[in-house]
Structures are given as C-alpha cells and as structure tokens.
Amino acid sequence: MVLAIAEPNRDTHLLDATAKKTRFLQDVAEVLGLPVTVHTGRAEEVSRGTLARRFATVTARAVAPLERLVPLAAPFLAEGGVLVAVKGASWSAELKRASGQLRANQLVPLATPQDLTLTYGGGEPLRVVMIGRRGTVLTLPERASRGPHDG
C-alpha cells in the first residue's frame, strides 16, 4: 500500500491469503483513491494464473525466510524482475540456506545489506535483499547509499 501511495501511477497489486485483510486493503485503497488491485489467495495458487511472470518488482516483508519466500515469489517475476525482501538481522544465514531455491528458480542475489543501505526518516536502516534472474540490471534509487566498501 505504501508503494501505491508513493507512486499512484504504478500498477500495484496486493496479495494476502486472509479475506479480512484484503477487504481492509481494498477499503483503504478506495478511501485514498488509489488504483490498486487486491487479490485474496495463497501465493502458490495465485501465481499459476494471469499473474504469472507479470511483475517487474515483487516486494515482501515478514512473509517467510528466503528459503520459503523465493519459490513463492519467483513465479510472479517478469523477465528482468526483482524480488525486494525486507529481512531481519539473520539475512545472511537466510540467503545461504536459500541457495538451492535460488538455483532451482534461476535467480541470483543482486544486492544485499552489505551492498546497499536504505533508510527512511532517519530511522534504523532497512535490511533489504534484492534477488533477480541472472543478467538482471539493477537500477538503485538515487537516495540509496552504497556500503562503506564502495566509497
């Protein structure tokens, strides 16, 4: 929803398995006048239909460890698409455990918290792992700063 507010001209789809949550999201979108599409269902089911390989960006926060998240999100990614996962302090261990799923889905890490620092409102930096297909060109936001080893 935050991305739909920040970029109201972007085609934004929201997914949750709980109908009560998706009704709330739809109500909020209508009140704010945001053109979002809300889907109720489990990712592994919804991704088999018209949403398969459709999205340039898939975001996830507090969904699952990367080992489980990668196979859920990969079917939604268009060619050149990027999974942006907000992770906790154990992101590095999660990424190692997800290596088999990354290979199976022909995905590679594009950026990790070691490469990129994202902050909002002066708060704690977000730990973001970005994953995409091999050869994906990653364009970083102008306000993003590189890690200390990149100068």
Secondary structure, DSSP 8 states (H G I E B T S, - for coil): -HHHHH-TTS-EEEEES-HHHHHHHHHHHHHHT--EEEEES-HHHHTTTTTTT-EEEEEEESS--HHHHHHHHGGGEEEEEEEEEEE-TTHHHHHHHTHHHHHHTTEEEEE-TTTEEB-STTSS-BEEEEEEETT------TT-EE-GGG-
